[in-house]
Amino acid sequence: MREIQMVDLRAQYEKIGSEIDNAIKSVLLSTAFIKGPDVKLFEEELQEYMGVKHVVSCANGTDALHLAMMVLGLKPGDEVITTNFTFIATIEVVALLGLRPVIVDPEPGTFNISVEAVRKAITPKTKAIVPVHLFGQCADMESIMELAKKHDLFVIEDAAQATGADYIFKNGTAKKAGTIGHIGTTSFFPSKNLGCYGDGGALYTDDETFARKLRSIANHGMKERYHYDDIGVNSRLDSIQAAILRVKLKHLSEFNAARKTVADRYDEAFEGCRSISVPERVSYSSHIFHQYTIKVKNGKRDELKKFLESKNIPSMVYYPGPLHMQNAYSYLGYNENDFPITTSLCKEVLSLPMHPDMDREQIDYITFNVLEFFDK
């Protein structure tokens, strides 16, 4: 049996390596390393895949969030509501801009932001909501957009973990994760469903004014060479990463379908195990399983993780500590018990290996050992 990895990037490279090598060689021969043709072509191809009018590439997913908040013209002290159960970048950029992060609990089943918690957190100072499509499944965007419209708020989607997921509206229409709010953001970190071989990110929007300003801010505030209309930053996707992403985008639907097959096999194996909860799947979103995250009951999570390690099965805890208890954000004044759902999830969640190249033997070995742990 092949060694089990959380994300097996080598197996993926072995599958599409010749395409990747040719793409990289093409950029090397062109010497157009910054803002080369592949960057523009990738943006255009991703626009078509996402069904959005504008894709603006940038250096990484954190920059994408930062740029989105810069373009909206938010002022220091404005409040931005987001989830407590997410990677730190989601609130990091809020704090860096002098805005005030307002964090709320997620739903315990989907791990995504609670619409009811957002509703209760809105104040006259609230200017934006940042839902995070965690682990590959969309938050309840239709309800969030209705709430935002009622209170005249911006919505920035953090879709870094959900590239390719579909949100299904009540009328039966569908849109890709990241294309529903005013601006969507994503990351191309190597472990993402659509990942490059370094850092990279992008923003999505249907608003032409936002798109023009995003391009300007990401390029030092330049709309015309050496003429600076905006205070900007330097955040660019390089040509080699764009070329790699062009190849991987062609395979994204295939890779996401393979992840779903792995998740289905996990679900089937764990169906009768009362000691864990499998990921909840909702009717309004497809799930592209950036992570397959179970909840381990009765305080056994860390024990299970250690047992799996002894069997050469990797696992990860996303996320081990709630944001409101991080030292850097103590100034927000939250108390330890303010977010019971987040605190509970941080003690229960465990992500199992998940990638498109897992075979049946690996899945059977993982599920056998998880079940054996609880049968001991």
VEXRO-951869 format. One record per residue (C-alpha): residue number from 0; residue in one letter; x, y, z. Coordinates in steps of 0.05 Angstrom, whole numbers, padded with zeros to 5 digits. Example, Ala and Ser with C-alpha at 12.3 -4.5 7.8 and 13.67 -1.06 7.14 Angstrom:
2
  seq  type       X       Y       Z
    0     A   00246  -00090   00156
    1     S   00273  -00021   00143
***
This chain:
376
  seq  type       X       Y       Z
    0     M   00000   00000   00000
    1     R   00025   00069  -00018
    2     E   00043   00113   00043
    3     I  -00019   00151   00065
    4     Q  -00013   00227   00062
    5     M  -00062   00280   00085
    6     V  -00054   00311   00016
    7     D  -00013   00271  -00035
    8     L   00014   00324  -00082
    9     R   00066   00277  -00109
   10     A   00013   00227  -00132
   11     Q  -00024   00284  -00167
   12     Y   00040   00308  -00200
   13     E   00056   00237  -00225
   14     K  -00013   00237  -00259
   15     I  -00008   00305  -00294
   16     G   00068   00317  -00290
   17     S   00081   00321  -00365
   18     E   00027   00375  -00373
   19     I   00056   00414  -00315
   20     D   00128   00408  -00340
   21     N   00109   00433  -00409
   22     A   00071   00492  -00378
   23     I   00130   00512  -00334
   24     K   00180   00504  -00392
   25     S   00137   00549  -00435
   26     V   00142   00605  -00384
   27     L   00217   00594  -00375
   28     L   00228   00600  -00449
   29     S   00185   00662  -00454
   30     T   00220   00695  -00394
   31     A   00154   00731  -00380
   32     F   00156   00716  -00306
   33     I   00113   00773  -00281
   34     K   00046   00791  -00314
   35     G   00061   00744  -00371
   36     P   00007   00718  -00419
   37     D  -00009   00658  -00375
   38     V  -00035   00703  -00319
   39     K  -00086   00736  -00365
   40     L  -00105   00670  -00396
   41     F  -00114   00637  -00328
   42     E  -00159   00694  -00305
   43     E  -00201   00687  -00367
   44     E  -00207   00611  -00361
   45     L  -00224   00616  -00287
   46     Q  -00277   00669  -00303
   47     E  -00310   00621  -00351
   48     Y  -00307   00563  -00301
   49     M  -00334   00605  -00244
   50     G  -00388   00639  -00286
   51     V  -00365   00708  -00261
   52     K  -00350   00771  -00300
   53     H  -00283   00788  -00268
   54     V  -00226   00748  -00238
   55     V  -00168   00788  -00209
   56     S  -00108   00746  -00190
   57     C  -00062   00764  -00133
   58     A  -00005   00737  -00091
   59     N  -00043   00695  -00040
   60     G  -00110   00684  -00007
   61     T  -00095   00730   00052
   62     D  -00079   00786   00003
   63     A  -00145   00771  -00033
   64     L  -00184   00784   00032
   65     H  -00142   00846   00046
   66     L  -00153   00874  -00024
   67     A  -00228   00861  -00019
   68     M  -00234   00902   00045
   69     M  -00191   00957   00017
   70     V  -00234   00965  -00045
   71     L  -00298   00971  -00006
   72     G  -00274   01035   00027
   73     L  -00286   01011   00099
   74     K  -00263   01059   00153
   75     P  -00225   01046   00218
   76     G  -00274   01025   00271
   77     D  -00324   00995   00222
   78     E  -00347   00926   00244
   79     V  -00339   00864   00202
   80     I  -00376   00801   00223
   81     T  -00344   00733   00210
   82     T  -00341   00664   00240
   83     N  -00300   00643   00301
   84     F  -00285   00576   00268
   85     T  -00237   00591   00211
   86     F  -00164   00602   00194
   87     I  -00134   00664   00225
   88     A  -00127   00701   00158
   89     T  -00202   00715   00157
   90     I  -00198   00762   00216
   91     E  -00125   00781   00210
   92     V  -00137   00827   00151
   93     V  -00196   00860   00187
   94     A  -00151   00878   00245
   95     L  -00094   00901   00200
   96     L  -00139   00953   00167
   97     G  -00161   00981   00234
   98     L  -00230   00951   00227
   99     R  -00263   00914   00285
  100     P  -00273   00839   00278
  101     V  -00339   00815   00307
  102     I  -00338   00740   00312
  103     V  -00397   00693   00318
  104     D  -00408   00618   00328
  105     P  -00417   00570   00269
  106     E  -00470   00518   00260
  107     P  -00448   00455   00297
  108     G  -00465   00408   00240
  109     T  -00438   00443   00178
  110     F  -00383   00483   00213
  111     N  -00405   00543   00172
  112     I  -00425   00611   00200
  113     S  -00493   00614   00235
  114     V  -00541   00662   00200
  115     E  -00579   00672   00265
  116     A  -00514   00689   00301
  117     V  -00498   00740   00247
  118     R  -00567   00771   00253
  119     K  -00558   00781   00328
  120     A  -00488   00811   00319
  121     I  -00509   00867   00271
  122     T  -00502   00937   00299
  123     P  -00503   01007   00268
  124     K  -00428   01001   00260
  125     T  -00432   00936   00220
  126     K  -00409   00946   00148
  127     A  -00393   00876   00122
  128     I  -00403   00802   00132
  129     V  -00349   00751   00114
  130     P  -00378   00680   00109
  131     V  -00326   00625   00102
  132     H  -00344   00564   00061
  133     L  -00308   00517   00107
  134     F  -00280   00449   00088
  135     G  -00313   00452   00018
  136     Q  -00386   00466   00030
  137     C  -00422   00533   00022
  138     A  -00451   00573   00079
  139     D  -00524   00592   00073
  140     M  -00511   00648   00024
  141     E  -00583   00662   00003
  142     S  -00601   00678   00076
  143     I  -00537   00718   00085
  144     M  -00550   00760   00023
  145     E  -00621   00774   00045
  146     L  -00595   00797   00113
  147     A  -00541   00840   00080
  148     K  -00591   00873   00034
  149     K  -00638   00889   00092
  150     H  -00581   00923   00130
  151     D  -00543   00952   00070
  152     L  -00480   00910   00084
  153     F  -00425   00885   00039
  154     V  -00412   00810   00034
  155     I  -00342   00783   00021
  156     E  -00340   00708   00011
  157     D  -00279   00671   00036
  158     A  -00282   00613  -00013
  159     A  -00211   00589  -00006
  160     Q  -00233   00519   00014
  161     A  -00291   00512  -00034
  162     T  -00266   00524  -00105
  163     G  -00316   00487  -00150
  164     A  -00372   00479  -00099
  165     D  -00442   00499  -00124
  166     Y  -00493   00538  -00083
  167     I  -00564   00520  -00102
  168     F  -00616   00575  -00092
  169     K  -00688   00561  -00072
  170     N  -00711   00573  -00145
  171     G  -00665   00518  -00169
  172     T  -00610   00561  -00200
  173     A  -00538   00552  -00179
  174     K  -00475   00594  -00173
  175     K  -00404   00576  -00155
  176     A  -00379   00589  -00084
  177     G  -00346   00658  -00084
  178     T  -00390   00688  -00138
  179     I  -00452   00705  -00097
  180     G  -00429   00761  -00051
  181     H  -00404   00830  -00073
  182     I  -00333   00801  -00076
  183     G  -00306   00731  -00069
  184     T  -00236   00711  -00050
  185     T  -00195   00648  -00057
  186     S  -00127   00618  -00044
  187     F  -00085   00573  -00089
  188     F  -00042   00547  -00032
  189     P  -00014   00479  -00055
  190     S  -00061   00437  -00012
  191     K  -00124   00471  -00038
  192     N  -00170   00435  -00087
  193     L  -00143   00482  -00140
  194     G  -00072   00494  -00115
  195     C  -00008   00518  -00147
  196     Y   00065   00501  -00129
  197     G   00075   00562  -00086
  198     D   00029   00619  -00064
  199     G  -00027   00649  -00103
  200     G  -00097   00678  -00096
  201     A  -00154   00711  -00133
  202     L  -00216   00753  -00125
  203     Y  -00283   00746  -00161
  204     T  -00334   00800  -00175
  205     D  -00389   00818  -00224
  206     D  -00379   00892  -00208
  207     E  -00335   00926  -00261
  208     T  -00319   00985  -00215
  209     F  -00294   00938  -00161
  210     A  -00254   00898  -00212
  211     R  -00218   00960  -00239
  212     K  -00201   00984  -00170
  213     L  -00178   00916  -00147
  214     R  -00130   00912  -00206
  215     S  -00104   00981  -00189
  216     I  -00094   00969  -00115
  217     A  -00060   00901  -00127
  218     N  -00010   00936  -00173
  219     H   00015   00993  -00128
  220     G  -00048   01034  -00143
  221     M  -00031   01041  -00217
  222     K  -00084   01044  -00271
  223     E  -00035   01075  -00319
  224     R   00040   01062  -00315
  225     Y   00072   01109  -00263
  226     H   00006   01144  -00250
  227     Y  -00022   01126  -00181
  228     D  -00096   01138  -00169
  229     D  -00101   01093  -00108
  230     I  -00058   01075  -00048
  231     G  -00039   01004  -00067
  232     V   00003   00944  -00051
  233     N   00045   00895  -00091
  234     S   00005   00831  -00098
  235     R   00015   00791  -00162
  236     L   00006   00719  -00184
  237     D   00070   00701  -00221
  238     S   00068   00670  -00290
  239     I   00095   00602  -00270
  240     Q   00041   00592  -00218
  241     A  -00012   00616  -00268
  242     A   00013   00566  -00319
  243     I   00009   00510  -00268
  244     L  -00061   00531  -00248
  245     R  -00084   00532  -00320
  246     V  -00066   00458  -00324
  247     K  -00098   00441  -00258
  248     L  -00162   00479  -00273
  249     K  -00175   00431  -00331
  250     H  -00175   00373  -00282
  251     L  -00212   00407  -00224
  252     S  -00280   00377  -00236
  253     E  -00249   00308  -00242
  254     F  -00209   00318  -00178
  255     N  -00269   00344  -00139
  256     A  -00311   00284  -00162
  257     A  -00256   00238  -00137
  258     R  -00256   00272  -00069
  259     K  -00331   00261  -00064
  260     T  -00321   00187  -00078
  261     V  -00272   00183  -00021
  262     A  -00321   00220   00025
  263     D  -00377   00173   00005
  264     R  -00335   00113   00024
  265     Y  -00317   00144   00091
  266     D  -00391   00159   00104
  267     E  -00410   00087   00087
  268     A  -00357   00057   00132
  269     F  -00375   00101   00191
  270     E  -00450   00096   00185
  271     G  -00460   00052   00245
  272     C  -00407   00083   00290
  273     R  -00441   00123   00346
  274     S  -00375   00150   00372
  275     I  -00365   00198   00313
  276     S  -00406   00245   00270
  277     V  -00392   00248   00196
  278     P  -00394   00315   00159
  279     E  -00465   00342   00151
  280     R  -00485   00354   00079
  281     V  -00537   00406   00063
  282     S  -00587   00409   00006
  283     Y  -00567   00480  -00016
  284     S  -00494   00465  -00031
  285     S  -00452   00412  -00063
  286     H  -00391   00391  -00022
  287     I  -00323   00386  -00054
  288     F  -00288   00361   00010
  289     H  -00227   00403   00018
  290     Q  -00226   00367   00084
  291     Y  -00264   00307   00110
  292     T  -00276   00327   00182
  293     I  -00309   00282   00233
  294     K  -00330   00300   00304
  295     V  -00305   00252   00357
  296     K  -00350   00244   00418
  297     N  -00336   00233   00492
  298     G  -00269   00270   00493
  299     K  -00233   00216   00453
  300     R  -00208   00260   00396
  301     D  -00135   00267   00418
  302     E  -00132   00194   00437
  303     L  -00158   00173   00368
  304     K  -00108   00220   00334
  305     K  -00050   00188   00373
  306     F  -00075   00118   00357
  307     L  -00079   00134   00282
  308     E  -00008   00161   00285
  309     S   00015   00094   00313
  310     K  -00015   00062   00251
  311     N   00020   00112   00203
  312     I  -00045   00147   00188
  313     P  -00039   00223   00189
  314     S  -00096   00267   00214
  315     M  -00103   00341   00230
  316     V  -00142   00386   00276
  317     Y  -00173   00445   00240
  318     Y  -00176   00484   00285
  319     P  -00148   00470   00355
  320     G  -00162   00537   00387
  321     P  -00219   00588   00378
  322     L  -00200   00656   00350
  323     H  -00228   00694   00409
  324     M  -00177   00661   00456
  325     Q  -00116   00677   00413
  326     N  -00068   00726   00448
  327     A  -00066   00773   00388
  328     Y  -00141   00785   00393
  329     S  -00149   00791   00468
  330     Y  -00162   00865   00457
  331     L  -00231   00847   00429
  332     G  -00252   00833   00501
  333     Y  -00286   00765   00491
  334     N  -00290   00716   00548
  335     E  -00272   00642   00545
  336     N  -00344   00618   00548
  337     D  -00374   00668   00498
  338     F  -00374   00618   00440
  339     P  -00395   00549   00465
  340     I  -00404   00518   00396
  341     T  -00335   00539   00372
  342     T  -00303   00517   00437
  343     S  -00337   00449   00431
  344     L  -00316   00439   00358
  345     C  -00244   00456   00374
  346     K  -00244   00396   00422
  347     E  -00281   00348   00376
  348     V  -00260   00358   00303
  349     L  -00211   00313   00268
  350     S  -00195   00315   00193
  351     L  -00177   00250   00160
  352     P  -00134   00242   00097
  353     M  -00170   00271   00036
  354     H  -00145   00279  -00035
  355     P  -00165   00255  -00105
  356     D  -00113   00200  -00109
  357     M  -00133   00158  -00049
  358     D  -00146   00086  -00068
  359     R  -00194   00036  -00038
  360     E  -00139   00000   00000
  361     Q  -00119   00064   00036
  362     I  -00191   00083   00052
  363     D  -00206   00013   00079
  364     Y  -00143   00015   00122
  365     I  -00161   00083   00151
  366     T  -00233   00066   00166
  367     F  -00215  -00002   00195
  368     N  -00168   00030   00244
  369     V  -00216   00085   00264
  370     L  -00270   00033   00278
  371     E  -00220  -00013   00314
  372     F  -00202   00044   00361
  373     F  -00274   00049   00384
  374     D  -00283  -00026   00389
  375     K  -00224  -00034   00436
***
